Each structure stands twice: as structure tokens, then as C-alpha cells.
């Protein structure tokens, strides 16, 4: 019986989406891309990146959007910038496990690098 439970657990885990794949990722990425677009629009207008995501409110994002994605929520964001010419942006999401994806503007990286655990 113990072996059967172990086999079932292995099957369930192997059927789960890898970090950076699946519906939970697609939904979180779509929300993250909204923020990246706002960051880039801010940069064009001010010739510098915002120092914090809150600097995007209200012209680029709503305060509710930022608040709804605070650390600990099912999809959360982390942003770090020197305020002038570079930033790092990461989003975390649940399902399955806890996953995070980052995009480092320092290297003009245009794709998300993801990692996670079950």
C-alpha cells in the first residue's frame, strides 16, 4: 500500500507543469508583462526607470493592481532599480508549488527565466 501511494505521488508530480509552463504561469506572465510595459512607458517619458512600482501609480497602473500583487499573494512582484538605466523584475506565482520568474533589464534580456519547487 505504501508503495502504491508513493507511485501515485510520483505520477502526480510528473504530470505537473514545470516552472515557466502551464496556465498559472501564463496568467502570472500576462500580469507581469502589463507591469513591464508600464515600466518601459515610464522610462520613455522620464528618461529613467521608476525607483519603485508605486511610482507607476496612477499614470501607468492602478494602486489596486499593485496592492493586489503584494508579497504573499498568489501572484506577487518584486522590482529593483537604480532609477536611471537598469532594473530587475521578478514575479512569483503558485501552481503547482511556488515558482518565480525574473527578467533582468541590465542585459536587455527579453525572456523570462523561471525556477520553482513543489
C-alpha positions in Angstrom: 0.0 0.0 0.0 2.8 2.3 0.9 4.5 1.7 -2.5 1.2 2.4 -4.3 0.9 5.8 -2.6 4.5 6.6 -3.5 3.9 5.6 -7.1 0.8 7.8 -7.3 2.6 10.7 -5.8 5.4 10.4 -8.4 2.8 10.2 -11.2 1.0 13.3 -9.9 4.3 15.3 -9.6 5.5 14.3 -13.0 2.2 15.4 -14.5 2.5 18.9 -13.0 3.7 21.8 -15.1 7.3 22.8 -14.9 8.2 26.3 -13.7 7.6 28.6 -16.6 4.8 26.4 -18.1 1.1 26.0 -17.7 -2.0 28.0 -17.0 -0.8 29.5 -13.7 2.4 30.7 -15.4 0.6 32.1 -18.4 -1.8 34.1 -16.2 1.0 35.4 -14.0 3.2 36.3 -17.0 0.4 38.2 -18.6 0.1 40.3 -15.5 3.9 40.8 -15.3 4.0 41.9 -18.9 1.5 44.6 -18.1 3.9 45.9 -15.5 6.9 45.6 -17.8 5.1 47.7 -20.4 4.3 50.3 -17.8 7.9 50.4 -16.7 9.1 50.9 -20.3 6.5 53.6 -20.9 7.6 55.4 -17.8 11.2 55.2 -19.0 10.4 56.7 -22.4 8.5 59.6 -20.8 11.0 60.3 -17.9 14.2 59.1 -19.5 14.8 56.9 -16.4 13.2 53.8 -14.9 11.0 54.2 -11.8 12.6 53.6 -8.5 9.6 51.7 -7.2 6.5 50.2 -8.7 4.4 52.7 -6.8 6.0 55.4 -9.0 3.8 54.0 -11.8 0.6 54.9 -10.0 -1.7 56.5 -11.2 -0.4 57.3 -14.7 0.5 53.7 -15.7 -1.0 51.3 -13.2 -3.8 51.5 -10.6 -2.9 51.4 -6.9 -5.3 48.4 -6.6 -3.3 46.4 -9.2 -0.1 47.0 -7.2 -1.8 46.2 -3.8 -3.4 43.0 -5.1 0.1 41.7 -6.0 1.9 42.3 -2.8 4.3 39.7 -1.4 2.3 36.7 -0.1 -0.5 36.9 -2.7 -0.9 34.1 -5.3 0.9 36.3 -7.8 3.4 38.8 -6.5 6.0 41.1 -8.0 9.5 42.3 -6.9 11.1 45.2 -8.6 14.5 46.7 -8.1 16.0 49.7 -10.0 18.9 52.1 -9.8 16.4 54.7 -11.1 18.4 55.5 -14.2 19.3 52.9 -16.8 18.6 49.4 -15.4 16.1 47.3 -13.4 15.4 43.8 -12.3 11.8 42.5 -12.2 10.6 39.2 -10.8 7.2 37.7 -10.4 6.2 34.7 -8.2 3.2 32.5 -8.5 1.6 29.4 -7.1 0.7 26.3 -9.0 2.0 23.8 -8.7 4.4 24.6 -5.8 5.9 28.1 -5.6 7.6 29.4 -8.7 9.4 32.6 -9.7 10.5 34.1 -13.0 12.8 37.0 -13.5 13.8 39.4 -16.2 17.0 41.4 -15.9 16.9 44.6 -17.9 20.6 45.1 -17.3 21.4 42.6 -20.0 18.4 43.6 -22.2 17.0 40.1 -21.6 13.7 39.8 -23.3 12.6 36.4 -22.0 11.7 35.1 -18.5 14.0 32.8 -16.6 11.9 30.6 -14.2 12.6 28.3 -11.3 10.5 26.7 -8.7 9.7 23.9 -6.3 6.8 21.6 -5.4 
